[in-house]
């Protein structure tokens, strides 16, 4: 995926709506996370991106040592004295021991659901997501692994593993204010994310032409912008 200025702005928007919109503040009770972690001393943010979550976490826990890792060095050079950014592929061998952390943070998954049939499997959005899953699996880095995470953690020896699911609309179609507000941010972020996610995978992995991919992207953006499409993702 790209790490140009446009993509960095999108990543910042992702964190903005997660941390500042009223619905996420209600869901997480104003916290950066909902894990039952008290006074963490060493925190790892997997795939930190632009580093916003890690910065906020370092400010919230000034006594903790916070590490944010990412494959690209796009994080700010300034920051809290207790914050460190490391350039590495977290799917490769780590430079440190996992058991030395009190808290390891990662997030986000995707698919499009609708309870009233307005976003069927053959709609542009779900065909786009299906293409992403196919391409990611073909490249050896599958995207949608959320269904396996709980089992993997249990198999790795973790205890008291809890899985919570949240409702995230793709656009401001819900009637309730806090879901509508969340949908506004998700709509902008999703429309901006389409090219970042799909262009390279569909052209270089699936062999699509650039023009075909561009038309497909436009169809997806149009569907996401349609409030008559009651699509949502489960986070």
Secondary structure as UniProt FT lines:
FT   HELIX           5..20
FT   HELIX           22..27
FT   TURN            28..30
FT   STRAND          42..45
FT   TURN            46..47
FT   TURN            49..50
FT   HELIX           52..60
FT   TURN            62..63
FT   STRAND          65..70
FT   TURN            81..82
FT   STRAND          83..87
FT   TURN            90..91
FT   HELIX           98..100
FT   STRAND          103..105
FT   TURN            121..122
FT   HELIX           124..138
FT   TURN            139..140
FT   HELIX           146..155
FT   TURN            156..157
FT   STRAND          167..169
FT   TURN            172..173
FT   HELIX           177..200
FT   HELIX           201..205
FT   HELIX           210..224
FT   TURN            227..228
FT   STRAND          232..234
//
